[in-house]
Amino acid sequence: MKLFIVLALCVATAVAKPYGYDHSKPSMDSYTETKPSTTPVPIIEHEFNDDNKGNYNLKVKTGDGTIQTEQGRLKDLGNKEGPIVVKEGSYSWTSPEGKSFTVLWKSDEFGTHVTGDHLPTSPPIPDEIAKALKTLPREYEKVSSYARDEAHSHSYSKY
């Protein structure tokens, strides 16, 4: 009987609708829906230069003030994977409220890095952790050299 009650409670909990929540509507309270413009945005300027050797640059300017730039070049990684194209650029636009935004980006063998004044950043590292990170390599070297010395100082018999 107890098992039946527990199972009934589990089923009731699984199928119950949360109190006060309407699943038929999206829950993005701060989101205001904007309809896409049906008016085409003209391209005012378009420049693309390519040397057919992996180096290029691009600049696009549109009628709504959006600007995009991009440059790329070949970078030899030696014997790792062959050459890659390292890219960097920016894009900027003005919001409907009149605020300007700019994003700078770079993409290389270490990944893609994006910056912009409007983008969130991580909080600063606390001083205690920063100090610990600076001393960590020295402490690691001390411990590993001690472990190496200990391992070499013991002789092992074959029985």
N, C-alpha and C positions, 0 to 999 in steps of 0.2 A: 504494500500500500504506500509506504514511504517513497519507494522508487517511482511509482506512478505520479505522486504529487510533485516530486522533483522534476520529472520529465515534463509534466504539464506546465510547470512554472518556466522551464527552459524554453519550451515552444512558445508560450505566451510572451515571454520577453523578446524572443527573436522576431516575432511577427508584429509586435506592438509598434505603433507610430509614435515618435517622440511628441511630448506635449507641446502644443503651441507652435509647431513647425509645419508649414505647408509645403509638401514635397513637390507640388505642381509648379512652384515658382522658384527661379534661381535665388540663391541666398547672397548675392553680391549687393549689399545695401548701398555701398558707396559708388557703385557703377551706374553711370548714366548712359543710356543707349544713344548713340549717335548714328544717324543713317549715312551711309557713304554718299559722297557727292557724285552726281551723275554728270557734272561738268568736267570735261577732260582738262588736265593740267598741261599746259604747253611746255615743251623742252626749249629753253632759251639758249642754252649753250651745251654742246656735247663735243668733247675732245678726247680722242683715244689715239695714243701713240704706242706702237709695238715694234721692237727691232727684230722680231722673229727669233730671238735668242734667249727668251725667257724674261726680258726686261720690258716693262710697259708702264704707262701711266694713263689715268682716266680722270676726267672732270665732267660732271653733269650739273647743270643749274636749271631749275624748273621755275615756272611762272609763279608758284606759291612761295618762293624763297628758299626751297629746299636745295641744299648743295651737297654733293657727294664727291669725294676725291679718293683715289686709290693708286698706289704705286706698288710694283712688284719687281723682284729681281731674283735671279738664280743664286743660290748659295751652295757651295760644294761642302758636303759633310765628310769628305774623305772616303774611307772604305766602308762607312756605316751603311748607308742606303742609297748613295748617289746624290745628285744635286736635288734641292727642293726649291720651291718658289717661296720666298719670304715676302709677305705682303703687309702693307700698312696703309692707313687712310683715315678718313673722317667723314661724318655726315652731320648736317645741322639742319634744323627746321624751326619754325615758329608755330607754337600751339594756337588754337582758336582764341585763347585768352590773351595772346600777344607776347607770351614768354618764349625766349629763345633757348634752344637746347643744342648742345654739341657733344658728339661722341667721338672719341679718338680710339683707334684700335690698331693692334699689331698681331700678326700671326706668323709664327716661326717654328723652329724645331722644338721649342719649349711649350707650345700651345698658343692659344689666343688670349690676348690681354686687352681688356676694354676699360676705358676710363671716361668719366663725365661728371661734371659737378652735380648733376641731378641723380646719379646712381648711388645706391647705398654702398658704404664701405665697412670693413670690419672694425670693431673697436680697437683701441690701442692695447698693446700687450702690457700687462701690469709689470711694474719695475722688478718685483721679486722673480717673476718668470723670465724676464729678459736677462737678469743676472744669472739665473740658473742655466739658461741656454748658452751663455757665454762660457761658463765654467764646465759645461758638460763634456766637450771634447777633451779637455785636460783630464778630467776625472775618468773618462772612458779609457784614455791611454794608460793611466796609472793602473786601473783594474786589469786591463787586458795584458799589460806587460807583466804584472804580478802573476796572472794566470798562466802566461807562457813560461815564466821562470819556474813556477811550481810544476808544470807539466813536464818540463825538461829535467828537473832535478830528481824526479822519481824514476827508479829503474823497475821495470816490470819483468817478472820471471815467466818462463813458459811452463811452469809446474815443477 
